[in-house]
Amino acid sequence: EQYNLLDQLDFFERLIIDGGAGTGKTFMLSHLIRKHIANNAEKILVLTRPILLAKKLAAIFKDESSVVVVKPDELPLLENDYFQSLYVDEGQDLCNEYCLDHLDRVLEGGLQNSTWRWFGDFQNQLGCEVEFSSDVFELLTGLTGNNAVFLLTRNVRNTPSVIHWLEAVCQARMGETKVRGSGPEVIIEDQSLFPILLNEVLQDPTLQESPDEAVVMIYPEAFTEVFDIAPFRSQLNLKNIPSIDSESFKGLESEVVFAWVPENLTDDKLSDYLYKSVSRARAICFVLGVDGKKLLDQVVRISS
């Protein structure tokens, strides 16, 4: 589906591409930029909000002088009418007047007459404390010239078990998986078991990458201070396991994800956070709560 869509996109100047977590949005965006570079001598702007995703994209195109990767707070530094093309990743977090005004300024011909591709998960992954303007989204849809919103419906990251769990617990659209094998279920445990679980993971010979890259701990952005004093923090440091908030990890993935859940999250906030964290796992996800049984009861309740 991804490759077929890539061929179809050549026929459109401006497009919105909408897909859930794991549907290959960042892969497609990177491929389209490389194709664009090969066929054009234009200056290309890449915009995304998550810091780590911006770093990843900048590293991918570090040898391409025509490509500039920025975050929203860097938009005011850009020159007027400097870019001919635009690619946006995690665009659900960038549908606001601030981004619209700056992009219209820096694009030669503005948003109405330049070439752009706006990738996002417009149904599930709106960032915390992020302004989303439905008016801006409707305007962008109109600017495509044909009200074109292309949907990605195939999941190319998660195992069937992870997908079915997310659909049940988060009522999220995950798409039909093309990943082979059923894999283990998402596992909910007490955070006190983290050292044991981590050791088991690190000894698993099936990890496709080195342990440092294949395992990550994710936590809710609004609970950074609470997470920093969690009892298992020393284990993360000792084993050199990265810990990243769920907003910063958007657009990225890991073989094994530990998703830490603080106490007393409301059902809505828990469902939103679980979608953003569990969907990052290619193979297995451990959901850790201060009280594992209490967390399991809450998950069962919101999935019923």
Phi, psi and chi 1 to 4 in degrees:
 res  aa     phi    psi   chi1   chi2   chi3   chi4
   1 GLU       -  -43.7  178.9 -172.5   73.6      -
   2 GLN   -60.7  -45.5  -87.6   78.8    2.1      -
   3 TYR   -69.9  -36.5  -78.7  111.1      -      -
   4 ASN   -63.8  -41.1  -72.3  -23.7      -      -
   5 LEU   -66.8  -37.9 -178.5   54.9      -      -
   6 LEU   -56.2  -40.6  -74.6  169.2      -      -
   7 ASP   -67.3  -38.8  -68.4  -24.8      -      -
   8 GLN   -67.2  -32.6  -64.4  176.8   37.4      -
   9 LEU   -64.8  -21.3  -63.1 -172.5      -      -
  10 ASP   -61.2  -21.2  -71.4  -22.6      -      -
  11 PHE   -86.7   -0.9  -63.0  100.7      -      -
  12 PHE  -125.2  138.1  -60.7   90.1      -      -
  13 GLU   -78.4  -37.0  -68.9  -68.0  -39.7      -
  14 ARG  -137.2  132.7  -67.6  167.3  -68.3  -78.8
  15 LEU  -147.4  148.2  -78.6  173.9      -      -
  16 ILE  -108.7  128.6  -64.8  173.4      -      -
  17 ILE  -115.8  118.5  -60.2   94.0      -      -
  18 ASP  -114.4  122.1 -177.9   15.2      -      -
  19 GLY  -153.9  149.3      -      -      -      -
  20 GLY   -71.6  176.7      -      -      -      -
  21 ALA   -59.3  136.0      -      -      -      -
  22 GLY    87.5    6.2      -      -      -      -
  23 THR   -92.5    7.0   52.3      -      -      -
  24 GLY    88.8   25.0      -      -      -      -
  25 LYS   -63.7  -47.8  -63.6 -174.8  -65.2  -65.1
  26 THR   -67.5  -36.7  -60.2      -      -      -
  27 PHE   -60.0  -47.0  161.7   78.4      -      -
  28 MET   -64.2  -42.8  -68.3 -174.6   63.8      -
  29 LEU   -58.9  -46.5  177.7  141.5      -      -
  30 SER   -63.3  -41.5  -60.1      -      -      -
  31 HIS   -64.5  -41.7 -174.6   86.8      -      -
  32 LEU   -65.0  -38.0  -75.4  169.7      -      -
  33 ILE   -64.7  -43.7  -67.2  174.9      -      -
  34 ARG   -61.5  -41.3  -68.9 -163.4 -178.3  -76.7
  35 LYS   -64.5  -39.6 -168.6  174.0 -179.9 -179.8
  36 HIS   -63.8  -43.6 -161.7  128.6      -      -
  37 ILE   -60.7  -39.8  -66.8  169.6      -      -
  38 ALA   -67.6  -26.3      -      -      -      -
  39 ASN  -109.3   -7.4  -63.3  -36.0      -      -
  40 ASN  -141.0  156.6  -62.1  -84.5      -      -
  41 ALA  -108.0   35.0      -      -      -      -
  42 GLU   -90.1  158.0  -62.2  178.2  -18.9      -
  43 LYS   -85.8  130.4  -66.8 -176.2  176.2   66.2
  44 ILE  -116.8  130.0  -59.7  169.6      -      -
  45 LEU  -103.8  131.1  174.7   63.5      -      -
  46 VAL  -116.4  125.1 -177.7      -      -      -
  47 LEU  -122.4  130.8  174.5   65.7      -      -
  48 THR  -154.5  156.7 -167.2      -      -      -
  49 ARG   -91.8  -45.1  179.7  173.4  175.6  -97.1
  50 PRO   -60.9  131.0  -23.6   35.1      -      -
  51 ILE   -62.0  -46.4  -64.2  173.7      -      -
  52 LEU   -67.1  -36.8  -66.7  178.8      -      -
  53 LEU   -66.2  -40.2 -178.9   56.3      -      -
  54 ALA   -61.5  -40.9      -      -      -      -
  55 LYS   -64.7  -40.9  -71.2 -178.5  178.0  178.8
  56 LYS   -62.8  -46.7  174.7 -176.2  175.8 -179.8
  57 LEU   -65.9  -38.3  -68.9  169.6      -      -
  58 ALA   -63.8  -37.2      -      -      -      -
  59 ALA   -68.1  -38.6      -      -      -      -
  60 ILE   -61.2  -39.2  -69.7  173.1      -      -
  61 PHE  -110.1   26.7  -62.0  106.4      -      -
  62 LYS   -63.9  -25.1   60.9 -177.7  174.2   57.4
  63 ASP   -94.5    5.1  -63.7  -34.6      -      -
  64 GLU  -106.3  102.6  -57.1  -67.5  -14.0      -
  65 SER   -66.9  -18.9   59.5      -      -      -
  66 SER   -83.5   -7.4   61.3      -      -      -
  67 VAL  -108.6  128.0  178.9      -      -      -
  68 VAL  -122.2  123.0  176.7      -      -      -
  69 VAL  -104.7  126.1 -179.6      -      -      -
  70 VAL  -135.9  161.8  -59.4      -      -      -
  71 LYS  -102.3  165.0  -57.8 -175.8  -62.3  -61.9
  72 PRO   -55.5  -37.2  -26.0   34.1      -      -
  73 ASP   -71.2   -8.9   59.2  -11.3      -      -
  74 GLU   -96.0   -6.0  -62.1  170.0  -50.4      -
  75 LEU   -58.4  -40.3  -74.8  172.0      -      -
  76 PRO   -62.0  -17.7  -24.5   35.5      -      -
  77 LEU   -82.0   -9.9  -55.3  176.6      -      -
  78 LEU   -85.2  149.4  -58.5  177.5      -      -
  79 GLU   -75.4  153.6  -62.2  178.5   26.2      -
  80 ASN   -66.0  143.7  -66.3  -12.1      -      -
  81 ASP    51.9   35.4  -58.1  -41.2      -      -
  82 TYR   -91.0  -31.0 -173.7   77.1      -      -
  83 PHE  -109.1  149.0  -60.4   93.6      -      -
  84 GLN  -102.9  -21.3  -72.2   79.3   46.9      -
  85 SER  -138.1  152.9  -61.4      -      -      -
  86 LEU  -135.0  136.8  167.2   69.3      -      -
  87 TYR  -128.7  126.5  -69.4   82.1      -      -
  88 VAL  -117.5  130.6  177.0      -      -      -
  89 ASP  -117.3  146.9 -155.8   -0.2      -      -
  90 GLU    54.3   46.3  -63.2  -62.1  -29.2      -
  91 GLY   -70.9  -11.0      -      -      -      -
  92 GLN   -64.1  -23.7   72.2  -80.6   -6.1      -
  93 ASP   -89.2    2.3  -69.9  -17.1      -      -
  94 LEU  -123.4   13.6  -57.8  168.2      -      -
  95 CYS   -87.8   76.2  -72.6      -      -      -
  96 ASN  -146.8  165.3   54.1   64.1      -      -
  97 GLU   -67.1  -32.0  -67.6 -174.1    4.9      -
  98 TYR   -58.0  -53.3  167.4   84.9      -      -
  99 CYS   -65.8  -41.5  -70.8      -      -      -
 100 LEU   -58.6  -47.5 -164.5   73.0      -      -
 101 ASP   -63.3  -45.0  -69.9  -15.9      -      -
 102 HIS   -69.0  -40.9  -81.3  -66.8      -      -
 103 LEU   -65.0  -39.2  -68.1  174.5      -      -
 104 ASP   -63.7  -30.1 -160.6   48.7      -      -
 105 ARG   -77.3  -43.2  173.8 -178.7   62.4   81.3
 106 VAL   -85.1  -16.0  -57.5      -      -      -
 107 LEU   -87.5  129.9  -73.8  169.8      -      -
 108 GLU   -67.0  115.9 -172.7  178.4  -65.3      -
 109 GLY    92.8   -1.8      -      -      -      -
 110 GLY    68.8 -179.9      -      -      -      -
 111 LEU   -65.8  -23.2  -75.7  163.7      -      -
 112 GLN   -75.1  -30.3 -174.7  170.3    0.4      -
 113 ASN  -121.5   -0.1  -63.4  -52.4      -      -
 114 SER   -95.0  175.2   58.3      -      -      -
 115 THR   -96.0  128.9  -59.7      -      -      -
 116 TRP  -150.6  155.0   50.0  -98.7      -      -
 117 ARG  -130.3  121.5  -53.0  -77.9 -174.6 -103.5
 118 TRP  -115.6  100.9 -160.7  -68.6      -      -
 119 PHE   -93.2  138.4  -71.5   81.6      -      -
 120 GLY  -168.8  169.4      -      -      -      -
 121 ASP  -112.7   86.2 -177.1   -4.9      -      -
 122 PHE   -81.9   -2.6  -61.7   96.8      -      -
 123 GLN  -105.6  -24.0  -63.1 -176.2   32.5      -
 124 ASN  -126.4  -29.1  -61.9  -49.7      -      -
 125 GLN  -115.1   34.2  -74.7 -157.7   92.4      -
 126 LEU   -62.7  131.3 -175.5   62.4      -      -
 127 GLY   -70.3  156.4      -      -      -      -
 128 CYS   -63.7  138.6  -60.4      -      -      -
 129 GLU    58.5   25.6  -41.5 -114.7  -27.3      -
 130 VAL  -105.5  133.4  170.1      -      -      -
 131 GLU   -79.8  125.2  174.1 -165.3   -2.9      -
 132 PHE  -118.6  122.5  176.8   86.0      -      -
 133 SER  -105.8  114.4  169.1      -      -      -
 134 SER   -63.6  -29.4   56.9      -      -      -
 135 ASP   -65.5  -41.5  -70.1  -21.6      -      -
 136 VAL   -65.3  -41.0  167.9      -      -      -
 137 PHE   -62.7  -42.9 -178.5   74.8      -      -
 138 GLU   -64.7  -38.5  -70.1  179.1   10.8      -
 139 LEU   -63.3  -45.4  176.6   59.8      -      -
 140 LEU   -61.2  -41.9  -72.6  170.0      -      -
 141 THR   -60.6  -41.2  -56.0      -      -      -
 142 GLY   -66.6  -35.3      -      -      -      -
 143 LEU   -68.8  -16.2  -72.3  174.7      -      -
 144 THR   -63.6  -22.4   64.0      -      -      -
 145 GLY    92.9  -14.9      -      -      -      -
 146 ASN  -143.9   19.7   49.6   17.8      -      -
 147 ASN    52.1   41.5  -69.5  -41.0      -      -
 148 ALA   -85.4  115.8      -      -      -      -
 149 VAL  -124.1  109.2  177.4      -      -      -
 150 PHE   -87.3  133.0  -83.2   77.7      -      -
 151 LEU  -102.1  134.1  -62.5  178.1      -      -
 152 LEU   -99.9  125.6  -60.9  177.5      -      -
 153 THR  -122.0    1.0   59.2      -      -      -
 154 ARG  -109.0  126.2  -59.9 -104.2  177.7  114.2
 155 ASN   -87.1  125.4 -173.1  -68.6      -      -
 156 VAL  -114.4   13.7  -65.9      -      -      -
 157 ARG  -117.3  -53.9  174.5 -165.7  -61.2  149.7
 158 ASN   -89.4  151.7  -53.7  119.0      -      -
 159 THR   -72.6  159.6   63.5      -      -      -
 160 PRO   -54.6  -37.4  -28.4   36.4      -      -
 161 SER   -62.8  -44.1  -67.2      -      -      -
 162 VAL   -64.0  -42.9  170.5      -      -      -
 163 ILE   -62.4  -48.3  -73.9  179.0      -      -
 164 HIS   -63.3  -36.0  -63.6  154.1      -      -
 165 TRP   -64.3  -46.3 -167.2   90.7      -      -
 166 LEU   -65.9  -38.3  -74.9  166.8      -      -
 167 GLU   -64.4  -37.6  -71.6  174.6  -21.7      -
 168 ALA   -75.2  -44.4      -      -      -      -
 169 VAL   -82.6  -41.5  173.7      -      -      -
 170 CYS  -103.2   -4.7  -53.7      -      -      -
 171 GLN    50.2   41.9  -70.9   77.5   54.4      -
 172 ALA  -101.5  147.9      -      -      -      -
 173 ARG   -81.3  121.3   49.0  128.8 -170.3 -150.1
 174 MET  -113.3  -17.1  -65.4  -58.8  -61.2      -
 175 GLY    81.4  163.6      -      -      -      -
 176 GLU   -75.5  126.3  178.2 -172.3   -2.0      -
 177 THR   -79.4  144.5 -177.8      -      -      -
 178 LYS  -112.8    7.8  -69.2  -59.6  172.1 -175.9
 179 VAL   -79.7  131.7  178.3      -      -      -
 180 ARG   -82.9  151.8  -65.0 -176.4  176.9 -178.6
 181 GLY    87.9  148.8      -      -      -      -
 182 SER   -84.4  -36.3   59.7      -      -      -
 183 GLY    71.1  169.5      -      -      -      -
 184 PRO   -76.6  161.4   29.0  -33.9      -      -
 185 GLU   -71.2  162.6  -61.9  -70.5  -21.4      -
 186 VAL   -66.4  132.0  176.6      -      -      -
 187 ILE  -110.4  124.9  -61.0  171.4      -      -
 188 ILE  -101.4  124.7  -60.6  175.7      -      -
 189 GLU  -139.5  166.7  -68.2  -76.3    9.1      -
 190 ASP   -74.7  139.9 -166.6  -71.1      -      -
 191 GLN   -62.1  -21.2   67.8  178.0   26.0      -
 192 SER   -64.1  -20.0   63.4      -      -      -
 193 LEU   -87.7    0.8  -63.9  176.5      -      -
 194 PHE   -55.8  -46.5  172.2   69.6      -      -
 195 PRO   -57.9  -39.7  -25.3   36.1      -      -
 196 ILE   -67.4  -46.7  -62.5  173.1      -      -
 197 LEU   -62.5  -40.9  -63.3  170.8      -      -
 198 LEU   -64.1  -43.9  179.1   60.7      -      -
 199 ASN   -61.5  -39.9  -75.5  -27.5      -      -
 200 GLU   -63.0  -41.4  -69.5  177.8   -5.6      -
 201 VAL   -64.8  -46.2  165.1      -      -      -
 202 LEU   -67.8  -20.2  -64.4 -178.5      -      -
 203 GLN   -92.2   -1.4  -67.2  171.0   14.1      -
 204 ASP   -76.9  117.4 -171.8  -20.5      -      -
 205 PRO   -74.3   -7.1   28.0  -34.4      -      -
 206 THR   -85.2   -6.7   63.2      -      -      -
 207 LEU   -59.2  132.2  -74.3 -178.5      -      -
 208 GLN   -83.5  -14.3  -63.1  176.0    8.7      -
 209 GLU  -128.0  177.1  -57.1  169.2  -40.7      -
 210 SER   -65.9  152.0   67.5      -      -      -
 211 PRO   -55.1  -36.9  -27.4   34.9      -      -
 212 ASP   -61.8  -32.9  -70.4   -9.7      -      -
 213 GLU   -93.7  -21.8  -62.5  171.5  -20.6      -
 214 ALA   -92.6  -10.4      -      -      -      -
 215 VAL  -126.6  136.4 -177.0      -      -      -
 216 VAL  -144.4  148.4   66.0      -      -      -
 217 MET  -106.0  127.2  171.6   72.7   80.4      -
 218 ILE  -114.4  144.2  -61.8  177.5      -      -
 219 TYR  -142.1  159.4   59.4   90.0      -      -
 220 PRO   -68.1  138.0  -15.9   29.6      -      -
 221 GLU   -56.5  -38.7 -178.4 -176.8   37.3      -
 222 ALA   -74.2   -5.8      -      -      -      -
 223 PHE  -118.9   31.9  -70.9   83.6      -      -
 224 THR   -60.5  -44.2  -59.3      -      -      -
 225 GLU   -65.6  -39.0  -67.2 -177.1    1.8      -
 226 VAL   -67.2  -41.9  179.1      -      -      -
 227 PHE   -63.1  -37.2  176.4   79.3      -      -
 228 ASP   -63.9  -20.5  -76.4  -18.5      -      -
 229 ILE  -109.7   13.4   58.6  173.9      -      -
 230 ALA   -64.6  146.7      -      -      -      -
 231 PRO   -64.2  -20.8   20.2  -31.7      -      -
 232 PHE   -91.7    2.6   50.4   77.4      -      -
 233 ARG   -58.9  -36.7  -73.5  -69.4  -80.0  139.2
 234 SER   -63.4  -35.1   59.5      -      -      -
 235 GLN   -66.0  -39.5  -75.5  -70.0  -42.6      -
 236 LEU   -60.6  -46.1  -70.1  170.7      -      -
 237 ASN   -65.5  -41.3  -63.1  -26.7      -      -
 238 LEU   -63.6  -40.6 -177.8   64.2      -      -
 239 LYS   -92.1    1.4  -58.5  -67.5 -173.9  178.3
 240 ASN    59.0   43.6 -162.6   27.9      -      -
 241 ILE   -95.2  124.6  -57.2  -60.7      -      -
 242 PRO   -68.0  142.5   22.9  -31.5      -      -
 243 SER  -121.8  127.8   55.8      -      -      -
 244 ILE  -141.4  139.4  -53.7  163.3      -      -
 245 ASP   -72.3  156.6   71.5   79.7      -      -
 246 SER   -64.2  -29.3   54.9      -      -      -
 247 GLU   -72.5  -40.1  -62.5  -58.8  -38.4      -
 248 SER   -71.0  -21.9  -62.6      -      -      -
 249 PHE   -92.8    4.0 -154.4   62.8      -      -
 250 LYS   -58.2  140.8  -81.1 -177.5  177.3  178.4
 251 GLY    82.5   -4.2      -      -      -      -
 252 LEU  -114.3  174.6  -55.7  175.5      -      -
 253 GLU  -153.9  164.5   57.9 -173.5   36.0      -
 254 SER  -149.8  152.5 -177.8      -      -      -
 255 GLU   -60.2  -47.5 -158.0   74.2   14.3      -
 256 VAL  -124.4  130.1  179.4      -      -      -
 257 VAL  -119.9  129.9  168.4      -      -      -
 258 PHE  -101.9  118.9  -72.6   91.1      -      -
 259 ALA  -107.9  109.9      -      -      -      -
 260 TRP   -87.0  132.5  176.8   73.8      -      -
 261 VAL  -116.0  119.2  179.6      -      -      -
 262 PRO   -72.0  168.7   26.8  -33.1      -      -
 263 GLU   -72.9  151.6  -69.5 -174.2  -73.1      -
 264 ASN    64.1   31.8  -57.4  -40.3      -      -
 265 LEU   -73.5  137.9  -82.3 -173.2      -      -
 266 THR   -66.8  163.1   63.9      -      -      -
 267 ASP   -58.6  -42.4  -70.5   -5.3      -      -
 268 ASP   -64.2  -45.0  -73.6  -14.2      -      -
 269 LYS   -68.3  -36.4  -70.4 -173.7  179.8  -61.7
 270 LEU   -65.4  -45.0  176.4   61.6      -      -
 271 SER   -60.8  -44.0  178.5      -      -      -
 272 ASP   -63.2  -45.3  177.5   68.8      -      -
 273 TYR   -66.9  -41.1  166.9   64.4      -      -
 274 LEU   -62.8  -37.5  -70.9  175.7      -      -
 275 TYR   -61.6  -46.2  175.6   80.0      -      -
 276 LYS   -69.3  -27.9  -67.0  174.3  179.9  175.8
 277 SER   -97.2  -50.9   55.6      -      -      -
 278 VAL   -63.4  -34.5  175.6      -      -      -
 279 SER   -68.0   -9.7   63.8      -      -      -
 280 ARG   -79.5  -11.5  -56.9  -64.3  108.5 -164.6
 281 ALA   -85.9  126.0      -      -      -      -
 282 ARG   -80.5  -30.4  -71.4 -163.9  -63.1  -93.9
 283 ALA  -121.6  -58.2      -      -      -      -
 284 ILE  -144.8  148.3 -175.8  171.5      -      -
 285 CYS  -132.7  130.0 -178.7      -      -      -
 286 PHE  -103.0  123.0  -63.8   94.1      -      -
 287 VAL  -100.5  118.0 -180.0      -      -      -
 288 LEU  -109.8  127.6  -55.4  178.1      -      -
 289 GLY  -118.7  157.6      -      -      -      -
 290 VAL   -58.3  -40.6  176.0      -      -      -
 291 ASP  -123.2  100.6 -176.4  -26.7      -      -
 292 GLY   -59.6  -39.9      -      -      -      -
 293 LYS   -67.3  -42.4 -176.4 -179.8 -176.8  -55.0
 294 LYS   -62.6  -41.2 -177.2  179.0  178.2 -178.8
 295 LEU   -65.1  -42.3  175.2   59.4      -      -
 296 LEU   -60.4  -42.6  177.4   59.5      -      -
 297 ASP   -60.8  -40.2  -69.5  -18.2      -      -
 298 GLN   -67.4  -41.6 -174.7  179.0    6.9      -
 299 VAL   -63.0  -42.8  168.6      -      -      -
 300 VAL   -61.8  -39.7  169.7      -      -      -
 301 ARG   -66.1  -44.5 -175.1  178.9   69.0 -111.3
 302 ILE   -75.9  -16.4   64.7  177.9      -      -
 303 SER   -91.9   -7.3   62.8      -      -      -
 304 SER   -89.7      -   60.0      -      -      -
